[in-house]
């Protein structure tokens, strides 16, 4: 039944193939030479198949795991260097018609509900810009009556039209419920960056059990990326699972099968993969979830996926503790949220008690409460380059136009200077004196690592112009 090119979710995420992969892996993990072969292939940035990643997920030997982490770090630094792209989620509405067992926004929860007006949205954007953010991820519960696509489109327009002395929001990504090809075309025309949709769980019986409402349609949800890319013309999509709903090995193998499917039918895999892990939320009982993933296994998943998809962006969320985020950054992540609020109107501190005395609640409880400037200081102390770059999306280096540059290594001549330029902007416009000194030292050191001499000279000139007040210079 397994058919990677089929547009039927039950065929490209074939349960029997996942189970067969896991069974085979339990035997192959005993063969040290097979593990060495897989790790050697990964080290060459050739990627791995879903059957090969299944073997890595079975590894329990600490020495081999450490070798896997070492290779994951090598791959990450070879392709992404020390760059870490920063963004913030922006919640538009917590109205939802679904009753998902793991979500604080489920319709059965007795919480205050709100949808941002356009003026409230502007206040949120102003608060986010004051923190230095240039790229946002829009989030909303599923409710076609209260939160139709027209409202989402109006919000995108409002955000892009909001101008500031120090610039504007340069990129809006979207994380909304699975929708039609026509609506994806509208989002494309509105100028979105990446369309993101988490599968939550690829295990169909679990999917059907934890969802109630329109989202319970497994096929409609799982096939959304095909409609977005093939029908809606969206270049970049982002996928992910909510780790903790089902066995992490099953989920990760199925995730890789989804990657392989998108590559087969669209010519390019997902632009990003996110790694949310189940966290406490209003009305969510942890005892209902027997597959919670511990730190050790989660780290193994992250490293294995980095080996499997070396050129795919990996997103680290504020669901993880600061000290663990630091550990995970080392082995795979290239993007992370900073200073996140996961409630409606959380940045502008809007009143969240309604006329009935009910209080709004966040979608889930955060584990990292640091302000963006604190996150950035910690990144710089660890030698990372905070980046607010949006250049590839605005220069058309997306989808199948991005991958040849990435795989040839030429992308370093764009990404590294763009990261340094956007960090220079941040230092000039938002940083305190301590960060300015730390950041300038980092920029002076890292600019020497731009491979092309001509690009390096041009970057130095752009840095000089930014220091004189120009903005939004990019490669």
DRENTOR-643828 format. One record per residue (C-alpha): residue in one letter; x, y, z. Coordinates in steps of 0.1 Angstrom, whole numbers, padded with zeros to 4 digits, always signed. Example, Ala and Ser with C-alpha at 12.3 -4.5 7.8 and 13.67 -1.06 7.14 Angstrom:
BEGIN
A+0123-0045+0078
S+0137-0011+0071
***
This chain:
BEGIN
X+0000+0000+0000
X+0029+0024+0007
X+0032+0049-0021
X+0053+0080-0015
X+0038+0098-0045
X+0002+0091-0037
X-0019+0121-0026
X-0039+0098-0002
X-0027+0103+0033
X-0033+0067+0042
X-0009+0056+0015
X+0020+0081+0019
X+0018+0077+0057
X+0012+0040+0056
X+0008+0025+0091
X+0022-0009+0080
X+0053+0007+0065
X+0059+0026+0097
X+0056-0006+0118
X+0078-0025+0094
X+0104+0002+0096
X+0104+0001+0134
X+0106-0038+0135
X+0135-0038+0110
X+0153-0011+0131
X+0151-0032+0162
X+0172-0059+0144
X+0195-0036+0126
X+0205-0016+0157
X+0223-0047+0169
X+0246-0044+0138
X+0274-0020+0146
X+0286-0018+0110
X+0251-0008+0099
X+0250+0020+0124
X+0285+0031+0113
X+0272+0031+0076
X+0242+0053+0085
X+0263+0078+0105
X+0289+0080+0077
X+0262+0087+0052
X+0247+0114+0074
X+0281+0130+0080
X+0284+0136+0042
X+0251+0156+0044
X+0234+0131+0021
X+0203+0128+0044
X+0187+0096+0056
X+0156+0076+0047
X+0128+0069+0071
X+0141+0034+0075
X+0176+0046+0084
X+0163+0072+0109
X+0143+0044+0126
X+0176+0026+0134
X+0190+0057+0150
X+0160+0061+0172
X+0166+0026+0186
X+0201+0035+0198
X+0206+0033+0236
X+0244+0030+0238
X+0256+0063+0253
X+0289+0063+0234
X+0271+0059+0200
X+0246+0086+0210
X+0274+0110+0218
X+0289+0103+0184
X+0255+0110+0168
X+0253+0143+0187
X+0288+0152+0175
X+0278+0146+0139
X+0246+0165+0143
X+0266+0195+0156
X+0291+0192+0127
X+0262+0192+0101
X+0244+0221+0118
X+0276+0242+0118
X+0286+0233+0083
X+0253+0244+0068
X+0240+0270+0092
X+0272+0282+0109
X+0264+0299+0142
X+0233+0317+0130
X+0200+0314+0149
X+0170+0330+0134
X+0146+0346+0159
X+0108+0351+0157
X+0077+0355+0178
X+0042+0339+0176
X+0013+0364+0175
X-0021+0350+0186
X-0051+0366+0168
X-0080+0346+0183
X-0087+0319+0208
X-0121+0310+0195
X-0122+0274+0184
X-0148+0248+0174
X-0125+0219+0181
X-0123+0200+0214
X-0087+0186+0212
X-0077+0168+0244
X-0042+0184+0246
X-0051+0221+0239
X-0059+0249+0263
X-0081+0265+0236
X-0105+0235+0233
X-0141+0246+0231
X-0151+0228+0263
X-0128+0250+0284
X-0147+0277+0303
X-0123+0305+0295
X-0128+0341+0282
X-0126+0342+0244
X-0113+0371+0223
X-0104+0380+0188
X-0081+0410+0182
X-0096+0440+0164
X-0073+0456+0138
X-0064+0484+0163
X-0056+0458+0190
X-0035+0440+0164
X-0016+0472+0157
X-0009+0476+0194
X+0005+0440+0195
X+0027+0447+0164
X+0040+0479+0180
X+0049+0460+0212
X+0066+0433+0192
X+0086+0458+0171
X+0097+0475+0202
X+0113+0442+0212
X+0132+0441+0179
X+0111+0415+0161
X+0110+0415+0123
X+0092+0382+0116
X+0060+0370+0131
X+0041+0337+0132
X+0003+0343+0132
X-0018+0318+0152
X-0055+0314+0155
X-0080+0288+0167
X-0102+0271+0141
X-0136+0289+0138
X-0146+0297+0102
X-0175+0319+0113
X-0157+0341+0139
X-0122+0338+0123
X-0127+0334+0085
X-0099+0336+0060
X-0109+0372+0052
X-0101+0381+0088
X-0066+0365+0085
X-0060+0383+0052
X-0070+0416+0068
X-0046+0410+0097
X-0017+0402+0073
X-0024+0435+0054
X-0026+0455+0087
X+0008+0441+0099
X+0026+0448+0066
X+0012+0483+0065
X+0023+0492+0100
X+0055+0513+0097
X+0080+0524+0123
X+0109+0547+0125
X+0132+0517+0127
X+0114+0498+0098
X+0086+0474+0097
X+0076+0437+0102
X+0093+0421+0072
X+0078+0387+0072
X+0046+0371+0083
X+0043+0333+0086
X+0010+0316+0091
X-0001+0287+0114
X-0038+0282+0109
X-0061+0252+0104
X-0060+0231+0072
X-0080+0249+0045
X-0088+0248+0008
X-0064+0253-0022
X-0083+0285-0030
X-0076+0299+0005
X-0039+0289+0002
X-0037+0309-0030
X-0052+0339-0012
X-0025+0335+0015
X+0002+0333-0011
X-0011+0365-0028
X-0012+0382+0006
X+0026+0377+0008
X+0030+0352+0036
X+0064+0335+0041
X+0059+0300+0053
X+0026+0281+0059
X+0030+0260+0090
X+0007+0232+0102
X+0016+0206+0128
X+0003+0171+0122
X+0000+0167+0160
X+0002+0129+0156
X+0006+0107+0125
X-0008+0077+0143
X-0043+0076+0129
X-0061+0059+0158
X-0046+0083+0183
X-0053+0113+0159
X-0090+0103+0158
X-0091+0097+0196
X-0076+0131+0207
X-0095+0153+0182
X-0132+0163+0182
X-0146+0187+0157
X-0136+0196+0121
X-0099+0188+0129
X-0108+0151+0134
X-0107+0146+0096
X-0073+0129+0094
X-0071+0129+0056
X-0081+0166+0052
X-0054+0176+0078
X-0026+0154+0066
X-0031+0163+0030
X-0031+0200+0037
X+0005+0206+0025
X-0003+0191-0009
X-0031+0215-0013
X-0009+0244-0001
X+0020+0236-0025
X+0003+0219-0055
X-0030+0238-0054
X-0021+0271-0036
X+0014+0277-0050
X+0029+0282-0016
X+0067+0277-0019
X+0076+0271+0017
X+0057+0249+0042
X+0066+0239+0078
X+0055+0206+0095
X+0059+0190+0129
X+0044+0167+0154
X+0033+0173+0190
X+0057+0149+0209
X+0039+0132+0237
X+0007+0121+0220
X+0020+0088+0207
X+0053+0069+0206
X+0081+0092+0195
X+0097+0065+0173
X+0065+0061+0153
X+0060+0098+0150
X+0095+0105+0138
X+0095+0078+0112
X+0061+0090+0099
X+0074+0126+0099
X+0103+0116+0076
X+0078+0097+0054
X+0059+0130+0051
X+0092+0148+0041
X+0099+0121+0015
X+0063+0125+0001
X+0066+0163-0003
X+0099+0159-0020
X+0084+0133-0044
X+0053+0152-0053
X+0064+0189-0051
X+0101+0186-0058
X+0111+0201-0024
X+0105+0190+0012
X+0094+0212+0041
X+0112+0245+0046
X+0110+0239+0084
X+0102+0213+0110
X+0091+0223+0144
X+0094+0202+0176
X+0067+0211+0201
X+0065+0189+0231
X+0033+0184+0251
X+0031+0208+0280
X+0005+0214+0307
X-0025+0236+0297
X-0059+0247+0311
X-0081+0216+0313
X-0054+0192+0302
X-0048+0161+0324
X-0013+0147+0319
X-0025+0113+0331
X-0043+0109+0298
X-0010+0109+0279
X+0012+0078+0284
X+0037+0087+0257
X+0053+0118+0272
X+0089+0121+0259
X+0117+0126+0284
X+0147+0149+0277
X+0171+0121+0267
X+0148+0107+0241
X+0138+0141+0229
X+0174+0151+0224
X+0179+0118+0204
X+0150+0127+0182
X+0164+0162+0175
X+0198+0149+0165
X+0184+0121+0144
X+0162+0145+0124
X+0191+0169+0119
X+0211+0140+0104
X+0181+0129+0082
X+0173+0164+0068
X+0205+0185+0069
X+0192+0213+0048
X+0158+0218+0065
X+0153+0245+0091
X+0145+0232+0126
X+0125+0253+0150
X+0130+0253+0188
X+0100+0265+0208
X+0096+0282+0242
X+0080+0250+0254
X+0116+0240+0265
X+0135+0252+0295
X+0163+0278+0288
X+0191+0254+0299
X+0177+0226+0277
X+0172+0250+0248
X+0209+0258+0250
X+0218+0221+0248
X+0195+0215+0219
X+0207+0244+0199
X+0241+0228+0197
X+0228+0197+0179
X+0204+0209+0153
X+0181+0239+0157
X+0185+0269+0134
X+0154+0289+0145
X+0139+0297+0178
X+0111+0318+0193
X+0120+0345+0218
X+0099+0364+0244
X+0068+0345+0233
X+0033+0351+0245
X+0009+0323+0237
X-0023+0342+0246
X-0044+0367+0226
X-0032+0403+0232
X-0003+0391+0254
X+0023+0416+0242
X+0003+0448+0247
X-0010+0435+0281
X-0047+0438+0272
X-0072+0431+0300
X-0081+0394+0298
X-0112+0391+0321
X-0146+0392+0304
X-0179+0406+0316
X-0187+0372+0332
X-0156+0372+0352
X-0140+0345+0331
X-0102+0349+0325
X-0084+0341+0292
X-0058+0314+0294
X-0028+0307+0272
X-0029+0278+0248
X-0003+0261+0269
X+0022+0270+0297
X+0056+0283+0286
X+0089+0269+0300
X+0111+0298+0288
X+0100+0333+0301
X+0131+0353+0291
X+0127+0386+0273
X+0141+0387+0237
X+0171+0408+0248
X+0180+0382+0275
X+0177+0354+0249
X+0200+0374+0226
X+0226+0380+0252
X+0227+0343+0261
X+0231+0334+0224
X+0260+0359+0220
X+0277+0345+0251
X+0275+0311+0236
X+0290+0323+0203
X+0258+0323+0182
X+0247+0351+0158
X+0212+0362+0164
X+0195+0368+0130
X+0164+0386+0120
X+0170+0379+0083
X+0141+0377+0059
X+0161+0382+0027
X+0156+0349+0010
X+0118+0352+0010
X+0119+0388-0003
X+0146+0380-0029
X+0127+0349-0042
X+0152+0323-0028
X+0124+0300-0017
X+0113+0264-0023
X+0132+0247-0051
X+0152+0279-0057
X+0167+0277-0022
X+0179+0241-0021
X+0205+0243-0049
X+0222+0272-0031
X+0220+0254+0003
X+0234+0221-0010
X+0262+0238-0029
X+0273+0258+0001
X+0268+0291-0017
X+0240+0301+0007
X+0267+0309+0033
X+0276+0339+0011
X+0240+0352+0016
X+0229+0339+0051
X+0260+0349+0071
X+0262+0385+0059
X+0225+0389+0061
X+0225+0376+0097
X+0253+0401+0106
X+0235+0430+0090
X+0202+0424+0108
X+0221+0419+0141
X+0238+0452+0135
X+0204+0468+0130
X+0192+0453+0163
X+0223+0466+0182
X+0218+0501+0169
X+0180+0502+0175
X+0172+0481+0205
X+0203+0469+0224
X+0216+0482+0257
X+0253+0491+0262
X+0263+0457+0274
X+0248+0439+0244
X+0262+0465+0220
X+0297+0458+0232
X+0292+0420+0231
X+0275+0422+0197
X+0301+0444+0180
X+0329+0420+0191
X+0309+0391+0176
X+0303+0409+0143
X+0339+0419+0140
X+0350+0383+0145
X+0323+0366+0123
X+0325+0389+0093
X+0359+0373+0085
X+0341+0340+0080
X+0321+0351+0049
X+0336+0328+0022
X+0335+0352-0007
X+0360+0381-0006
X+0337+0402-0027
X+0307+0395-0005
X+0328+0402+0026
X+0338+0436+0012
X+0302+0444+0003
X+0291+0434+0038
X+0316+0457+0054
X+0303+0485+0033
X+0267+0477+0043
X+0276+0476+0079
X+0291+0511+0076
X+0259+0523+0060
X+0237+0508+0087
X+0258+0525+0113
X+0251+0558+0095
X+0213+0552+0097
X+0204+0531+0067
X+0182+0500+0072
X+0171+0469+0054
X+0202+0463+0033
X+0205+0427+0022
X+0221+0402-0001
***
